[in-house]
Amino acid sequence: MNRIQQFSQTSLAPFWYAKLELGFCFKNSRTIMNHRKHYGPVRVQKMLWPEKTGVCHAIIVHPPAGIAGGDHLTFQIETEHQAHAVITTPGAGKWYRTNGKQAFQHIYLNVKNESIVEWMPQETMLFDGALAHSETHIHLDQTASFIGWDMLVLGRQARAESFVEGSYYNQFKLWRENKLLVADTLYFEGGDRWLSSCLGMNNQAVMASFWAVPPEKFRASFYLEQHVELIRELIMRMDVSVTLTLLEDVFCARFLGNDVRRCHDAFAAIRARLRRYWFDLDEEFPRIWKT
Protein backbone atom coordinates (compact mmCIF):
# COMPACT_ATOMS: atom_id res chain seq x y z
CA MET A 1 0.00 0.00 0.00
CA ASN A 2 2.13 2.83 -1.27
CA ARG A 3 1.59 6.42 -0.16
CA ILE A 4 -0.13 5.33 3.04
CA GLN A 5 1.68 6.48 6.13
CA GLN A 6 3.31 3.74 8.17
CA PHE A 7 3.62 3.62 11.96
CA SER A 8 5.89 1.53 14.12
CA GLN A 9 4.37 -0.04 17.19
CA THR A 10 7.47 0.86 19.16
CA SER A 11 6.99 4.58 18.56
CA LEU A 12 3.42 4.32 19.84
CA ALA A 13 4.26 2.36 22.98
CA PRO A 14 2.78 4.99 25.39
CA PHE A 15 -0.61 4.58 23.73
CA TRP A 16 -3.22 1.86 23.49
CA TYR A 17 -2.88 1.04 19.82
CA ALA A 18 -5.27 -0.47 17.25
CA LYS A 19 -5.00 -0.57 13.47
CA LEU A 20 -7.05 -2.00 10.60
CA GLU A 21 -5.74 -2.45 7.06
CA LEU A 22 -8.15 -3.25 4.23
CA GLY A 23 -7.58 -3.75 0.52
CA PHE A 24 -10.22 -4.17 -2.20
CA CYS A 25 -9.90 -5.42 -5.78
CA PHE A 26 -12.30 -6.14 -8.65
CA LYS A 27 -12.49 -9.81 -9.55
CA ASN A 28 -15.11 -12.01 -11.24
CA SER A 29 -17.49 -9.09 -11.81
CA ARG A 30 -17.52 -7.82 -8.24
CA THR A 31 -15.39 -6.07 -5.66
CA ILE A 32 -13.85 -8.33 -3.05
CA MET A 33 -11.60 -7.80 -0.08
CA ASN A 34 -8.12 -9.09 -0.98
CA HIS A 35 -6.27 -7.77 2.05
CA ARG A 36 -7.26 -7.61 5.72
CA LYS A 37 -4.97 -7.15 8.68
CA HIS A 38 -5.75 -5.93 12.15
CA TYR A 39 -4.00 -5.17 15.38
CA GLY A 40 -6.14 -4.66 18.47
CA PRO A 41 -9.95 -4.74 18.71
CA VAL A 42 -10.96 -3.29 15.35
CA ARG A 43 -12.57 -5.54 12.75
CA VAL A 44 -14.65 -5.87 9.63
CA GLN A 45 -18.00 -6.99 11.01
CA LYS A 46 -19.54 -8.00 7.70
CA MET A 47 -19.22 -7.65 3.92
CA LEU A 48 -22.31 -7.51 1.72
CA TRP A 49 -23.01 -7.30 -2.00
CA PRO A 50 -26.53 -5.85 -2.23
CA GLU A 51 -25.99 -4.24 -5.66
CA LYS A 52 -26.12 -5.99 -9.02
CA THR A 53 -22.90 -4.24 -10.08
CA GLY A 54 -20.93 -6.05 -7.37
CA VAL A 55 -20.18 -3.07 -5.12
CA CYS A 56 -18.79 -4.30 -1.80
CA HIS A 57 -20.41 -2.87 1.35
CA ALA A 58 -18.12 -3.26 4.36
CA ILE A 59 -19.01 -2.56 7.98
CA ILE A 60 -16.07 -1.78 10.25
CA VAL A 61 -16.49 -2.06 13.98
CA HIS A 62 -14.45 -0.91 16.97
CA PRO A 63 -15.87 -2.97 19.87
CA PRO A 64 -15.05 -0.42 22.60
CA ALA A 65 -17.41 1.87 20.61
CA GLY A 66 -15.32 4.94 21.38
CA ILE A 67 -11.86 6.41 21.76
CA ALA A 68 -10.52 7.22 25.21
CA GLY A 69 -7.46 9.15 26.34
CA GLY A 70 -4.28 7.37 25.27
CA ASP A 71 -5.97 5.45 22.44
CA HIS A 72 -4.39 5.53 18.99
CA LEU A 73 -6.68 4.18 16.26
CA THR A 74 -5.61 3.89 12.61
CA PHE A 75 -7.47 2.85 9.44
CA GLN A 76 -5.59 2.18 6.19
CA ILE A 77 -7.76 1.37 3.19
CA GLU A 78 -6.86 0.90 -0.46
CA THR A 79 -8.93 0.14 -3.56
CA GLU A 80 -7.34 -1.27 -6.70
CA HIS A 81 -8.32 -0.69 -10.34
CA GLN A 82 -12.13 -0.76 -10.89
CA ALA A 83 -12.94 -1.71 -7.29
CA HIS A 84 -15.89 0.03 -5.61
CA ALA A 85 -16.14 -0.09 -1.81
CA VAL A 86 -18.83 1.40 0.44
CA ILE A 87 -17.55 1.60 4.01
CA THR A 88 -19.60 2.50 7.06
CA THR A 89 -19.92 1.85 10.81
CA PRO A 90 -22.74 0.19 12.81
CA GLY A 91 -23.35 3.13 15.14
CA ALA A 92 -22.16 6.47 16.41
CA GLY A 93 -18.50 6.84 17.28
CA LYS A 94 -17.45 8.54 20.50
CA TRP A 95 -14.57 10.58 21.84
CA TYR A 96 -14.72 9.90 25.58
CA ARG A 97 -13.83 12.26 28.39
CA THR A 98 -10.06 12.12 28.77
CA ASN A 99 -7.98 10.65 31.54
CA GLY A 100 -5.47 13.42 30.92
CA LYS A 101 -4.03 11.85 27.77
CA GLN A 102 -4.60 12.80 24.14
CA ALA A 103 -6.65 10.43 21.94
CA PHE A 104 -5.83 9.94 18.24
CA GLN A 105 -7.54 8.69 15.11
CA HIS A 106 -5.84 8.48 11.70
CA ILE A 107 -7.65 7.55 8.49
CA TYR A 108 -5.69 6.91 5.27
CA LEU A 109 -7.52 6.13 2.04
CA ASN A 110 -5.66 5.29 -1.17
CA VAL A 111 -7.96 5.16 -4.20
CA LYS A 112 -6.41 3.90 -7.42
CA ASN A 113 -7.41 4.60 -11.04
CA GLU A 114 -11.00 3.77 -12.04
CA SER A 115 -11.85 2.79 -8.45
CA ILE A 116 -14.38 4.35 -6.09
CA VAL A 117 -14.49 4.72 -2.32
CA GLU A 118 -17.58 5.81 -0.41
CA TRP A 119 -16.52 6.58 3.17
CA MET A 120 -19.69 7.00 5.23
CA PRO A 121 -19.16 6.56 8.97
CA GLN A 122 -22.04 7.40 11.24
CA GLU A 123 -21.77 10.48 13.42
CA THR A 124 -19.11 10.98 16.09
CA MET A 125 -20.01 12.31 19.53
CA LEU A 126 -17.49 14.55 21.28
CA PHE A 127 -17.93 14.12 25.04
CA ASP A 128 -17.21 17.04 27.31
CA GLY A 129 -13.61 16.79 28.51
CA ALA A 130 -12.32 14.84 25.48
CA LEU A 131 -8.87 15.57 24.04
CA ALA A 132 -9.40 14.48 20.44
CA HIS A 133 -6.98 14.55 17.52
CA SER A 134 -8.30 13.27 14.17
CA GLU A 135 -6.70 13.21 10.73
CA THR A 136 -8.12 12.01 7.41
CA HIS A 137 -5.77 11.85 4.42
CA ILE A 138 -7.08 10.73 1.04
CA HIS A 139 -4.92 10.02 -2.00
CA LEU A 140 -6.66 9.69 -5.36
CA ASP A 141 -5.16 8.55 -8.65
CA GLN A 142 -6.11 10.62 -11.69
CA THR A 143 -9.29 8.71 -12.59
CA ALA A 144 -10.33 7.71 -9.06
CA SER A 145 -13.58 8.92 -7.45
CA PHE A 146 -14.56 9.57 -3.86
CA ILE A 147 -17.65 10.35 -1.77
CA GLY A 148 -17.39 10.78 1.98
CA TRP A 149 -18.41 12.71 5.04
CA ASP A 150 -17.65 13.53 8.65
CA MET A 151 -20.38 14.40 11.18
CA LEU A 152 -19.52 15.75 14.64
CA VAL A 153 -21.93 16.12 17.58
CA LEU A 154 -20.76 18.30 20.48
CA GLY A 155 -21.70 16.76 23.82
CA ARG A 156 -24.35 14.18 24.59
CA GLN A 157 -27.57 15.78 23.42
CA ALA A 158 -29.76 13.54 25.59
CA ARG A 159 -28.05 15.06 28.63
CA ALA A 160 -27.98 18.59 27.20
CA GLU A 161 -24.22 18.38 27.59
CA SER A 162 -22.03 21.20 26.29
CA PHE A 163 -18.35 21.06 25.40
CA VAL A 164 -16.79 23.18 28.15
CA GLU A 165 -13.52 21.29 28.74
CA GLY A 166 -11.03 19.57 26.47
CA SER A 167 -10.04 20.20 22.85
CA TYR A 168 -10.74 18.98 19.34
CA TYR A 169 -8.39 18.94 16.35
CA ASN A 170 -9.50 17.69 12.95
CA GLN A 171 -7.54 17.78 9.71
CA PHE A 172 -8.88 16.68 6.33
CA LYS A 173 -6.56 16.56 3.31
CA LEU A 174 -7.37 15.36 -0.19
CA TRP A 175 -4.78 14.81 -2.91
CA ARG A 176 -4.96 13.76 -6.53
CA GLU A 177 -1.71 12.55 -8.10
CA ASN A 178 0.19 14.23 -5.26
CA LYS A 179 -1.52 17.58 -5.89
CA LEU A 180 -3.25 18.90 -2.80
CA LEU A 181 -6.89 19.67 -3.67
CA VAL A 182 -8.32 20.35 -0.20
CA ALA A 183 -6.80 21.12 3.18
CA ASP A 184 -9.43 21.68 5.86
CA THR A 185 -8.36 22.08 9.49
CA LEU A 186 -10.45 22.76 12.57
CA TYR A 187 -9.31 23.31 16.15
CA PHE A 188 -11.22 24.51 19.17
CA GLU A 189 -11.13 24.14 22.93
CA GLY A 190 -13.90 23.61 25.46
CA GLY A 191 -15.78 26.83 26.19
CA ASP A 192 -14.16 28.48 23.17
CA ARG A 193 -15.86 31.70 22.05
CA TRP A 194 -16.01 30.20 18.55
CA LEU A 195 -18.62 27.68 19.77
CA SER A 196 -21.14 30.45 20.48
CA SER A 197 -20.10 33.05 17.92
CA CYS A 198 -22.27 33.64 14.84
CA LEU A 199 -19.02 33.33 12.88
CA GLY A 200 -18.53 29.84 14.27
CA MET A 201 -20.90 27.21 15.66
CA ASN A 202 -23.51 29.78 16.74
CA ASN A 203 -24.50 27.57 19.71
CA GLN A 204 -25.38 24.67 17.42
CA ALA A 205 -24.44 21.13 18.43
CA VAL A 206 -23.91 19.44 15.05
CA MET A 207 -21.43 20.32 12.34
CA ALA A 208 -20.58 18.19 9.34
CA SER A 209 -18.71 18.18 6.04
CA PHE A 210 -19.41 16.23 2.85
CA TRP A 211 -16.77 15.78 0.14
CA ALA A 212 -17.08 14.28 -3.33
CA VAL A 213 -14.81 13.97 -6.35
CA PRO A 214 -16.46 12.95 -9.66
CA PRO A 215 -15.11 10.55 -12.27
CA GLU A 216 -12.76 12.22 -14.74
CA LYS A 217 -15.37 12.45 -17.52
CA PHE A 218 -17.63 14.59 -15.31
CA ARG A 219 -14.97 17.14 -14.31
CA ALA A 220 -15.66 19.45 -17.23
CA SER A 221 -17.21 22.75 -16.15
CA PHE A 222 -20.46 21.96 -18.02
CA TYR A 223 -21.14 18.88 -15.88
CA LEU A 224 -19.85 20.41 -12.65
CA GLU A 225 -22.11 23.46 -12.92
CA GLN A 226 -25.09 21.34 -13.92
CA HIS A 227 -24.68 18.93 -11.02
CA VAL A 228 -24.11 21.72 -8.50
CA GLU A 229 -27.36 23.37 -9.53
CA LEU A 230 -29.25 20.09 -9.29
CA ILE A 231 -27.89 19.41 -5.80
CA ARG A 232 -28.67 22.95 -4.66
CA GLU A 233 -32.23 22.50 -5.89
CA LEU A 234 -32.43 19.27 -3.88
CA ILE A 235 -31.16 21.05 -0.76
CA MET A 236 -33.77 23.79 -1.16
CA ARG A 237 -36.56 21.22 -1.42
CA MET A 238 -35.33 19.43 1.71
CA ASP A 239 -35.27 22.77 3.57
CA VAL A 240 -32.15 21.80 5.50
CA SER A 241 -29.21 23.87 6.78
CA VAL A 242 -26.73 22.69 4.14
CA THR A 243 -24.58 24.86 1.90
CA LEU A 244 -22.83 23.57 -1.22
CA THR A 245 -19.68 24.91 -2.82
CA LEU A 246 -17.34 23.74 -5.57
CA LEU A 247 -13.57 23.77 -4.97
CA GLU A 248 -12.24 23.30 -8.50
CA ASP A 249 -13.82 19.87 -9.17
CA VAL A 250 -14.41 18.88 -5.53
CA PHE A 251 -17.95 19.11 -4.18
CA CYS A 252 -18.12 20.37 -0.58
CA ALA A 253 -21.33 20.50 1.46
CA ARG A 254 -21.55 21.80 5.03
CA PHE A 255 -24.22 21.31 7.67
CA LEU A 256 -24.72 23.31 10.85
CA GLY A 257 -27.64 22.64 13.18
CA ASN A 258 -28.88 20.63 16.15
CA ASP A 259 -30.39 17.55 14.50
CA VAL A 260 -27.86 14.96 13.42
CA ARG A 261 -30.59 12.84 11.77
CA ARG A 262 -31.48 15.71 9.44
CA CYS A 263 -27.81 16.05 8.60
CA HIS A 264 -27.49 12.33 7.92
CA ASP A 265 -30.61 12.29 5.74
CA ALA A 266 -29.47 15.35 3.78
CA PHE A 267 -25.98 13.95 3.11
CA ALA A 268 -27.44 10.56 2.19
CA ALA A 269 -29.78 12.24 -0.31
CA ILE A 270 -26.90 14.18 -1.89
CA ARG A 271 -24.85 11.02 -2.08
CA ALA A 272 -27.76 9.18 -3.73
CA ARG A 273 -28.07 11.86 -6.43
CA LEU A 274 -24.35 11.91 -7.17
CA ARG A 275 -24.32 8.12 -7.43
CA ARG A 276 -27.01 8.37 -10.08
CA TYR A 277 -25.37 11.22 -12.00
CA TRP A 278 -21.82 9.87 -11.91
CA PHE A 279 -22.07 6.07 -11.74
CA ASP A 280 -25.65 5.34 -12.86
CA LEU A 281 -26.25 3.52 -9.58
CA ASP A 282 -29.23 3.41 -7.23
CA GLU A 283 -28.93 4.97 -3.77
CA GLU A 284 -28.56 1.57 -2.02
CA PHE A 285 -28.01 2.69 1.57
CA PRO A 286 -25.99 0.34 3.80
CA ARG A 287 -28.37 -2.12 5.45
CA ILE A 288 -26.91 -1.47 8.90
CA TRP A 289 -28.48 2.02 8.81
CA LYS A 290 -31.92 0.41 8.91
CA THR A 291 -31.31 -1.63 12.08
Wavefront OBJ file of the C-alpha trace (Angstrom):
o trace
v 0.000 0.000 0.000
v 2.127 2.834 -1.272
v 1.592 6.415 -0.160
v -0.127 5.330 3.040
v 1.685 6.477 6.127
v 3.315 3.744 8.174
v 3.616 3.615 11.961
v 5.893 1.533 14.118
v 4.373 -0.044 17.194
v 7.467 0.857 19.158
v 6.987 4.580 18.556
v 3.418 4.318 19.839
v 4.257 2.359 22.982
v 2.781 4.992 25.389
v -0.614 4.584 23.727
v -3.221 1.864 23.490
v -2.884 1.042 19.823
v -5.267 -0.465 17.248
v -4.999 -0.569 13.471
v -7.052 -1.998 10.605
v -5.737 -2.450 7.055
v -8.147 -3.253 4.226
v -7.575 -3.753 0.516
v -10.220 -4.172 -2.199
v -9.901 -5.420 -5.782
v -12.297 -6.137 -8.652
v -12.489 -9.813 -9.554
v -15.112 -12.007 -11.240
v -17.489 -9.087 -11.813
v -17.521 -7.819 -8.241
v -15.389 -6.066 -5.657
v -13.854 -8.331 -3.046
v -11.599 -7.801 -0.079
v -8.125 -9.088 -0.981
v -6.269 -7.767 2.054
v -7.262 -7.612 5.716
v -4.970 -7.153 8.675
v -5.749 -5.931 12.150
v -3.995 -5.167 15.377
v -6.141 -4.659 18.474
v -9.949 -4.735 18.709
v -10.956 -3.289 15.349
v -12.568 -5.542 12.747
v -14.652 -5.865 9.626
v -18.001 -6.989 11.005
v -19.540 -7.999 7.698
v -19.223 -7.654 3.916
v -22.311 -7.510 1.724
v -23.008 -7.301 -2.004
v -26.532 -5.850 -2.232
v -25.992 -4.241 -5.663
v -26.115 -5.986 -9.022
v -22.903 -4.243 -10.077
v -20.926 -6.054 -7.367
v -20.183 -3.070 -5.123
v -18.789 -4.295 -1.797
v -20.412 -2.872 1.351
v -18.121 -3.262 4.361
v -19.008 -2.562 7.984
v -16.073 -1.778 10.248
v -16.490 -2.057 13.977
v -14.447 -0.908 16.969
v -15.873 -2.967 19.869
v -15.046 -0.421 22.600
v -17.415 1.873 20.612
v -15.324 4.937 21.379
v -11.858 6.412 21.760
v -10.517 7.221 25.210
v -7.464 9.147 26.345
v -4.278 7.366 25.275
v -5.968 5.447 22.436
v -4.389 5.526 18.986
v -6.683 4.183 16.256
v -5.607 3.885 12.606
v -7.473 2.845 9.438
v -5.589 2.177 6.189
v -7.762 1.367 3.193
v -6.863 0.899 -0.459
v -8.927 0.140 -3.564
v -7.342 -1.269 -6.695
v -8.320 -0.693 -10.337
v -12.129 -0.758 -10.890
v -12.944 -1.705 -7.291
v -15.886 0.034 -5.606
v -16.138 -0.088 -1.807
v -18.825 1.399 0.438
v -17.548 1.604 4.010
v -19.602 2.500 7.064
v -19.924 1.848 10.808
v -22.736 0.190 12.814
v -23.353 3.126 15.144
v -22.159 6.468 16.410
v -18.500 6.843 17.285
v -17.448 8.539 20.501
v -14.568 10.575 21.839
v -14.723 9.899 25.580
v -13.831 12.256 28.392
v -10.064 12.122 28.770
v -7.984 10.651 31.544
v -5.472 13.418 30.917
v -4.031 11.846 27.769
v -4.603 12.796 24.143
v -6.647 10.432 21.937
v -5.827 9.940 18.245
v -7.539 8.688 15.106
v -5.839 8.477 11.702
v -7.655 7.550 8.490
v -5.688 6.909 5.271
v -7.518 6.127 2.039
v -5.656 5.295 -1.166
v -7.957 5.156 -4.201
v -6.409 3.898 -7.423
v -7.413 4.596 -11.038
v -10.999 3.767 -12.041
v -11.854 2.789 -8.454
v -14.380 4.351 -6.087
v -14.491 4.724 -2.315
v -17.577 5.814 -0.414
v -16.519 6.580 3.170
v -19.688 7.004 5.234
v -19.156 6.558 8.969
v -22.040 7.400 11.236
v -21.769 10.478 13.423
v -19.111 10.976 16.092
v -20.010 12.310 19.529
v -17.489 14.546 21.278
v -17.932 14.124 25.039
v -17.206 17.044 27.307
v -13.615 16.786 28.510
v -12.322 14.841 25.478
v -8.874 15.569 24.036
v -9.399 14.475 20.441
v -6.982 14.550 17.517
v -8.297 13.274 14.174
v -6.697 13.212 10.730
v -8.118 12.011 7.409
v -5.768 11.847 4.423
v -7.078 10.729 1.045
v -4.919 10.018 -2.001
v -6.656 9.685 -5.359
v -5.160 8.553 -8.646
v -6.114 10.620 -11.692
v -9.289 8.708 -12.593
v -10.333 7.707 -9.062
v -13.577 8.920 -7.452
v -14.558 9.569 -3.859
v -17.648 10.354 -1.773
v -17.394 10.785 1.979
v -18.414 12.711 5.038
v -17.655 13.528 8.649
v -20.379 14.397 11.184
v -19.522 15.752 14.638
v -21.930 16.121 17.576
v -20.764 18.298 20.478
v -21.704 16.761 23.817
v -24.353 14.175 24.588
v -27.567 15.782 23.419
v -29.762 13.543 25.595
v -28.048 15.063 28.630
v -27.982 18.591 27.197
v -24.217 18.378 27.593
v -22.027 21.200 26.287
v -18.352 21.061 25.395
v -16.789 23.184 28.149
v -13.524 21.292 28.741
v -11.033 19.573 26.473
v -10.039 20.201 22.853
v -10.740 18.977 19.341
v -8.390 18.943 16.350
v -9.505 17.694 12.948
v -7.536 17.780 9.715
v -8.877 16.675 6.328
v -6.558 16.560 3.313
v -7.371 15.364 -0.186
v -4.784 14.809 -2.908
v -4.964 13.757 -6.529
v -1.706 12.549 -8.100
v 0.188 14.232 -5.258
v -1.518 17.582 -5.887
v -3.251 18.899 -2.796
v -6.890 19.671 -3.672
v -8.317 20.347 -0.204
v -6.800 21.119 3.177
v -9.432 21.680 5.856
v -8.365 22.083 9.487
v -10.452 22.756 12.573
v -9.305 23.310 16.148
v -11.219 24.506 19.169
v -11.129 24.140 22.935
v -13.905 23.612 25.456
v -15.778 26.827 26.195
v -14.161 28.484 23.169
v -15.857 31.695 22.054
v -16.008 30.195 18.545
v -18.618 27.684 19.766
v -21.142 30.453 20.478
v -20.096 33.050 17.917
v -22.273 33.640 14.843
v -19.016 33.333 12.882
v -18.528 29.838 14.268
v -20.897 27.215 15.657
v -23.509 29.778 16.735
v -24.498 27.573 19.709
v -25.377 24.670 17.420
v -24.439 21.125 18.428
v -23.912 19.438 15.046
v -21.431 20.316 12.342
v -20.581 18.190 9.341
v -18.705 18.178 6.038
v -19.408 16.234 2.847
v -16.770 15.783 0.145
v -17.083 14.280 -3.328
v -14.813 13.969 -6.353
v -16.459 12.951 -9.655
v -15.108 10.552 -12.268
v -12.760 12.224 -14.739
v -15.365 12.452 -17.520
v -17.633 14.588 -15.310
v -14.965 17.141 -14.308
v -15.657 19.455 -17.232
v -17.210 22.751 -16.146
v -20.460 21.965 -18.017
v -21.144 18.875 -15.881
v -19.854 20.415 -12.649
v -22.113 23.458 -12.915
v -25.086 21.344 -13.916
v -24.681 18.932 -11.018
v -24.105 21.719 -8.495
v -27.361 23.371 -9.529
v -29.252 20.095 -9.295
v -27.891 19.410 -5.798
v -28.672 22.952 -4.658
v -32.232 22.501 -5.892
v -32.432 19.269 -3.882
v -31.160 21.048 -0.757
v -33.773 23.789 -1.160
v -36.561 21.217 -1.420
v -35.333 19.433 1.710
v -35.270 22.772 3.573
v -32.152 21.798 5.502
v -29.213 23.869 6.780
v -26.734 22.692 4.142
v -24.581 24.863 1.899
v -22.834 23.573 -1.221
v -19.682 24.913 -2.822
v -17.343 23.740 -5.568
v -13.572 23.768 -4.972
v -12.240 23.297 -8.504
v -13.823 19.872 -9.172
v -14.405 18.879 -5.533
v -17.954 19.114 -4.176
v -18.118 20.374 -0.580
v -21.330 20.499 1.456
v -21.550 21.802 5.030
v -24.220 21.309 7.673
v -24.725 23.314 10.847
v -27.638 22.642 13.185
v -28.884 20.630 16.147
v -30.385 17.545 14.503
v -27.856 14.955 13.415
v -30.594 12.845 11.775
v -31.484 15.705 9.443
v -27.812 16.054 8.599
v -27.488 12.334 7.915
v -30.612 12.290 5.745
v -29.467 15.346 3.779
v -25.984 13.955 3.107
v -27.442 10.558 2.189
v -29.776 12.240 -0.313
v -26.896 14.178 -1.890
v -24.848 11.023 -2.082
v -27.760 9.183 -3.732
v -28.070 11.857 -6.428
v -24.352 11.914 -7.165
v -24.315 8.123 -7.429
v -27.006 8.373 -10.079
v -25.369 11.221 -11.996
v -21.821 9.867 -11.907
v -22.069 6.068 -11.740
v -25.651 5.342 -12.862
v -26.251 3.519 -9.578
v -29.233 3.407 -7.230
v -28.934 4.972 -3.772
v -28.559 1.567 -2.020
v -28.007 2.688 1.565
v -25.991 0.338 3.803
v -28.374 -2.123 5.450
v -26.906 -1.469 8.902
v -28.476 2.017 8.810
v -31.925 0.409 8.912
v -31.314 -1.625 12.082
l 1 2 3 4 5 6 7 8 9 10 11 12 13 14 15 16 17 18 19 20 21 22 23 24 25 26 27 28 29 30 31 32 33 34 35 36 37 38 39 40 41 42 43 44 45 46 47 48 49 50 51 52 53 54 55 56 57 58 59 60 61 62 63 64 65 66 67 68 69 70 71 72 73 74 75 76 77 78 79 80 81 82 83 84 85 86 87 88 89 90 91 92 93 94 95 96 97 98 99 100 101 102 103 104 105 106 107 108 109 110 111 112 113 114 115 116 117 118 119 120 121 122 123 124 125 126 127 128 129 130 131 132 133 134 135 136 137 138 139 140 141 142 143 144 145 146 147 148 149 150 151 152 153 154 155 156 157 158 159 160 161 162 163 164 165 166 167 168 169 170 171 172 173 174 175 176 177 178 179 180 181 182 183 184 185 186 187 188 189 190 191 192 193 194 195 196 197 198 199 200 201 202 203 204 205 206 207 208 209 210 211 212 213 214 215 216 217 218 219 220 221 222 223 224 225 226 227 228 229 230 231 232 233 234 235 236 237 238 239 240 241 242 243 244 245 246 247 248 249 250 251 252 253 254 255 256 257 258 259 260 261 262 263 264 265 266 267 268 269 270 271 272 273 274 275 276 277 278 279 280 281 282 283 284 285 286 287 288 289 290 291
